[in-house]
Amino acid sequence: MSADDLTPPEAARWAARSGLPLAPERHAGVAATAEHIHSVVSVLRELDFGGTPPSAAYRAGGEQHHGTV
């Protein structure tokens, strides 16, 4: 485990600060879920989207298809 891992007591504290008090038996599960979400988001942050325009630039139906079936 790294020093950045979320411990069950920290998960409970953050949940309480957000107005979501947790029962003690849920602390470990919430911490594990938060760690998993963090690991997935970390991978997504490393992706290079290069010249991909932001989603606000996308217009549905504006695709040009250059192929044959």
Secondary structure, DSSP 8 states (H G I E B T S, - for coil): --TT---HHHHHHHHHHTT----GGGHHHHHHHHHHHHHHHHHHHT---TT---GGG--TT--------
